[in-house]
Amino acid sequence: MFKKFASVLGTFTLICFSFYYTDSAIDVIKKTDPIMQQIIEYSSEYGNTSIDSTLVNNNIIPGIKGTIVDIDESYNKMKRLGKFDTSLIVFQEVNPEISIINNYENYIISGNNQKNNISLIFVLEDSSFIEEILSILNKKDIKVTFFINDDLFNDAIDLLKLILLSGHKVEFYDEKYETAAIKKYNNILKSITNDNLNYCYTTIKNDNLLENCKKEKLHTIIPTIITDFYPYNDIKNNIENGSIISLKNNKNTARELSSIINYILQKGKKIVTLEKLLEE
């Protein structure tokens, strides 16, 4: 019995060694292949082009994804052709080493200024002027993010659905963002759409709020520009690439929103949702 077991074990070991030896031999052959050597040399000239997120005083600004040469995929394509050809180089995306992806302990204060994107966010504490605002946004095909307080989440589900059906994003707004509230309104949002909450909103630094949002894996946003009575002037005087612009649903915003959008677009900037703005 023992001899039989030893024989089986020996055979299995030999098979494993054969596979290992074969793989090792293939690797050696690939590395000495002139095509592979040219790919490796080419890839050394096109290293990781990602840009790290910027961290300053508990604030963070997203970085930018980069690319590297996928050596094995490039080799597989060129080997079939039988020669090195730069048009067959395959690139793959890489995230920045310092990234916002799993960083919940810092305040996001803008998008990356190397992109010409900006984001409009609306903080809703009631339903005033929402129909006018939605009408302007929809006519101009502009997508934004709405932060909605608990009263509207509880009592105006039809309004949430209308916003979502128009292609806009919905987030929860609260002054404390306690864990129970975050979970409750995340479930409400998920019952309407498959989206989860992603962001907390505040205009000032608040360590308790930041910690609550961090526990629930929500990024905390502090807007770059906070508008009030004169939103057009506030934006005109302060806008830059990456700006997160906070607007209220009041008569001033409703009156000036069309002009605001025209001005931003004329400046060569693109208006995107908060989620898109903060993509690396």
C-alpha positions in Angstrom: 0.0 0.0 0.0 2.8 2.4 1.0 4.7 1.5 -2.2 1.6 2.3 -4.3 1.1 5.6 -2.6 4.8 6.5 -3.0 4.6 5.6 -6.7 1.5 7.8 -7.2 3.1 10.7 -5.3 6.3 10.3 -7.4 4.4 10.4 -10.6 2.4 13.5 -9.5 5.6 15.2 -8.4 7.2 14.4 -11.8 4.2 15.8 -13.7 4.3 19.0 -11.6 8.0 19.4 -12.2 7.5 18.8 -15.9 4.9 21.6 -16.0 7.1 23.9 -14.0 10.1 23.1 -16.3 8.1 23.6 -19.4 6.7 27.0 -18.2 10.2 28.1 -17.2 11.6 27.0 -20.6 8.9 29.0 -22.4 9.7 32.1 -20.3 13.4 31.8 -21.2 12.5 31.5 -24.9 10.2 34.4 -24.7 12.7 36.6 -23.0 15.4 35.9 -25.6 13.0 36.4 -28.5 14.0 39.6 -30.4 10.3 40.6 -30.6 10.0 40.4 -26.8 13.2 42.3 -26.3 12.0 45.1 -28.6 8.7 45.3 -26.7 10.5 45.5 -23.3 12.8 48.2 -24.7 9.8 50.1 -26.1 7.9 49.8 -22.8 10.9 51.3 -20.8 10.3 54.5 -22.8 6.6 54.6 -21.9 6.5 54.0 -18.2 3.6 54.6 -15.9 2.0 57.9 -16.8 -0.4 58.1 -13.9 -0.5 61.3 -11.8 -0.9 60.9 -8.0 -3.7 62.6 -6.1 -2.7 65.8 -4.3 -2.8 65.7 -0.5 -2.6 69.1 1.4 -3.9 69.8 4.9 -6.4 67.0 5.0 -7.7 67.9 1.6 -7.3 65.7 -1.5 -7.6 66.4 -5.2 -7.9 63.3 -7.5 -5.0 62.2 -9.6 -5.2 60.9 -13.2 -5.0 57.3 -14.4 -2.1 56.4 -16.5 -1.1 53.6 -18.9 1.7 51.0 -19.1 2.6 48.6 -21.9 1.0 45.2 -21.5 4.1 43.2 -22.5 2.6 39.8 -22.7 -0.5 40.8 -24.7 1.7 42.9 -27.0 4.0 39.9 -27.5 1.1 37.5 -28.2 -0.2 39.8 -31.0 3.2 40.4 -32.6 4.3 36.8 -32.4 1.3 35.9 -34.6 2.5 38.5 -37.1 6.1 37.4 -36.8 7.7 40.8 -36.2 7.7 43.9 -33.9 5.1 46.4 -34.8 4.3 49.5 -32.7 0.7 49.5 -34.0 0.1 46.3 -32.1 1.3 47.6 -28.7 -1.3 46.9 -26.1 -1.7 49.4 -23.2 -3.4 48.8 -19.9 -4.7 51.4 -17.4 -3.1 51.8 -14.0 -4.4 53.8 -11.1 -2.2 56.4 -9.3 -0.2 55.1 -6.4 -1.8 57.8 -4.2 -5.5 57.6 -5.2 -8.9 58.8 -3.9 -10.4 55.4 -4.7 -10.2 54.1 -1.1 -9.4 57.4 0.6 -12.2 58.4 2.8 -10.3 60.3 5.5 -9.7 63.5 3.5 -12.0 66.2 2.1 -12.3 66.3 -1.7 -12.2 69.9 -2.7 -12.1 69.8 -6.5 -11.5 67.6 -9.5 -8.1 67.5 -11.2 -7.3 70.8 -12.9 -5.5 69.1 -15.8 -9.0 68.2 -17.1 -11.4 70.9 -18.3 -14.3 69.4 -16.4 -16.4 71.1 -13.7 -19.4 69.8 -11.8 -22.6 71.5 -10.7 -24.2 70.2 -7.5 -27.6 71.3 -6.1 -28.3 71.1 -2.4 -32.1 70.7 -1.9 -33.8 71.4 1.4 -37.2 71.9 -0.2 -38.8 71.5 -3.6 -38.7 75.2 -4.6 -37.9 75.9 -8.3 -37.0 72.3 -9.0 -39.2 72.0 -12.0 -37.7 75.2 -13.5 -34.1 74.0 -12.8 -34.8 70.5 -14.2 -36.3 72.1 -17.3 -33.2 74.2 -18.0 -30.8 71.3 -17.4 -32.8 69.0 -19.6 -33.1 71.4 -22.5 -29.4 72.0 -22.4 -28.6 68.3 -21.9 -26.6 69.0 -18.7 -26.2 66.3 -16.1 -25.7 67.3 -12.4 -25.7 65.8 -8.9 -28.5 66.7 -6.4 -27.9 66.4 -2.7 -31.3 65.9 -1.1 -32.3 66.3 2.6 -34.2 63.8 4.7 -37.6 65.4 4.3 -37.5 65.2 0.5 -36.1 61.7 0.6 -39.0 60.7 2.9 -41.9 62.6 1.4 -41.0 63.3 -2.3 -40.1 60.0 -3.8 -41.7 61.1 -7.1 -39.3 64.0 -7.2 -36.4 61.7 -6.7 -37.6 59.5 -9.5 -38.1 62.5 -11.8 -34.5 63.6 -11.1 -33.1 60.1 -11.8 -35.2 59.6 -14.9 -33.7 62.8 -16.3 -30.3 61.2 -16.0 -29.1 63.1 -13.0 -27.4 61.7 -9.9 -28.9 61.8 -6.4 -27.1 61.9 -3.0 -28.2 62.3 0.5 -27.7 65.6 2.4 -27.5 66.0 6.1 -25.7 68.2 8.6 -24.4 65.2 10.7 -24.5 62.1 8.5 -25.0 59.7 11.4 -24.6 56.1 10.5 -28.3 55.2 10.9 -29.4 58.0 8.5 -26.8 57.1 5.9 -27.9 53.4 5.9 -31.6 54.4 5.8 -31.3 56.7 2.8 -28.9 54.4 1.0 -31.6 51.8 1.2 -34.2 54.2 -0.1 -32.1 55.2 -3.0 -31.3 51.5 -3.8 -35.0 50.7 -3.8 -35.5 53.2 -6.6 -32.4 52.6 -8.5 -29.4 50.2 -8.2 -27.1 53.0 -7.2 -25.6 53.4 -3.7 -24.8 56.7 -2.0 -21.2 57.8 -2.8 -20.7 61.2 -1.2 -21.3 63.4 1.8 -21.6 67.2 1.5 -20.3 69.8 3.8 -19.2 73.4 3.5 -16.8 73.3 6.5 -14.5 70.8 8.0 -16.2 68.6 10.6 -14.2 65.7 12.0 -17.3 63.8 13.3 -19.0 64.1 10.0 -15.9 62.9 8.2 -15.5 59.9 10.5 -19.2 58.9 10.1 -18.9 59.1 6.3 -15.5 57.3 6.3 -17.1 54.3 8.2 -19.7 54.0 5.5 -17.1 54.4 2.7 -18.5 57.7 1.5 -16.2 60.4 0.1 -16.7 63.8 1.8 -17.0 66.8 -0.5 -16.3 70.5 0.2 -17.3 72.6 -2.8 -14.8 74.8 -4.5 -17.4 77.5 -5.1 -20.5 78.0 -2.9 -23.0 80.3 -4.5 -25.8 82.3 -2.9 -27.5 85.5 -4.0 -25.4 86.1 -7.1 -24.6 82.7 -8.5 -23.5 84.0 -11.9 -21.0 86.4 -10.5 -19.7 84.0 -7.9 -19.0 81.5 -10.7 -17.7 84.0 -13.2 -15.2 85.3 -10.7 -13.9 82.0 -9.3 -14.4 79.2 -11.8 -11.4 77.1 -12.8 -10.8 73.6 -14.1 -12.0 71.0 -11.7 -14.4 73.3 -9.8 -17.2 71.7 -7.7 -19.9 74.4 -7.8 -22.6 74.3 -5.2 -26.0 76.0 -6.1 -29.2 76.5 -4.1 -32.6 75.9 -5.5 -33.7 79.5 -5.1 -35.1 82.2 -7.5 -31.6 83.6 -8.2 -30.4 80.2 -9.4 -33.5 79.6 -11.5 -33.2 83.0 -13.1 -29.4 82.8 -13.8 -28.9 79.0 -14.5 -29.2 79.2 -18.2 -26.7 82.1 -18.4 -24.4 80.2 -16.0 -24.3 77.1 -18.2 -23.7 79.2 -21.3 -20.8 81.0 -19.7 -19.2 77.8 -18.5 -19.4 76.2 -21.9 -18.2 79.3 -23.6 -15.1 79.1 -21.4 -14.4 75.8 -22.9 -15.3 73.7 -19.9 -17.4 70.6 -19.8 -20.1 70.2 -17.2 -20.2 66.6 -15.8 -21.7 64.8 -12.8 -19.7 64.7 -9.6 -18.9 61.0 -10.1 -17.4 61.8 -13.5 -15.5 64.8 -12.3 -13.7 62.8 -9.6 -12.8 59.9 -11.9 -9.0 59.4 -12.0 
